Amino acid sequence: MSLDEVYSLVSSDPGRCALFTDFDGTLSDIIDDPALVEPIAGAGEVLADLANLLGTVAVVSGRPVGFLERFFATPIQLSGLYGLENRTADRLLIDSAALEWLPVLSKTADEAREQFGTESVEDKRYSLTVHYRRSAQDADRIQAWATEVAARTGLDARGAKMSVELHPPVERSKGDAVSDMLVGMHAAIYIGDDVGDLPAFARLRDAVDSGELERAATVLVANHETVPEMHELATDVVDTPEAALEILKKLSELATP
Ligand SMILES: [Mg+2]
C-alpha cells in the first residue's frame, strides 16, 4: 500500500475517502513554546477545502479541541486528547469515563505548577503535560515526579516529545479516534510524526488486512525525534510539514471534480 494507490481512489470516489492528520510536527513546525504553535501557512485553507471534498477530514491530536478549533473550522472534524474529545459539526463530545477524573487532574496540575513553574505545565483539563523542552536537565526530575504521581493517584503517565503527559486511566488512543471515523470509507490516509500516531498507523494497516478498508496510506513526517517503529509502519515518508502540505494540495486537486 502507498499514497499513490490511495490517490486513484481519491479521484474516482472522494466521498468515501478519509484524511486524518496529526497537528504538532505534522501541520506545524515544532517550536519551544507549545502555546505559540500554529499551522504552517496554507494548511488550514487546504484542509477546509478537503473537508468539503472528501468523506471525512479530521485533525487527530494530543491537544485539546479548544486549542485546535482556533485554526480549524467545521466541517473539519477534531479529535483531541488522543480521542477523549471529539468535535463533529457543532457538537463537542467528551468521553464519560474521563469526566470522573477531572478533580484529580485539576489537583495534579496545581501540584505540577507549584513544583515546575506555570510555564512548564500545559493544563488540558482532561490531561496534563509537563514540558522539559526548555531545560533538558529537568527531564529526570519531571519523569520521577510523574511516576510517583501515577502510583499515588491512578493517573497514567506517558512519555511524549520532551514532556511527560498524565492522562485519566481510560484506554483511548489515536487508533480508537480513527476507528470511530472509518465507517463507510473505503480508503484512508493518516499523516503523523510522533509515537502518539503509531496506534493510528497500526489501525489503518489492520483495517486493510481485515478488508474493512480497500486501501490506506500512513505518511510519516520524519524529524530528528522519529522512532524506528514509525518507519516500519509508514507506507510513505516525507521530511517536513511543508512536504505534508504538498500531499494535502495534491489530494485537493485529485478530489476536485
Ligand atoms: Mg505530532
Residues whose N, C-alpha, C, O or C-beta is under 5 A from the ligand:
A	BS01	MG	D22 F23 D24 G25 T26 D193 D194
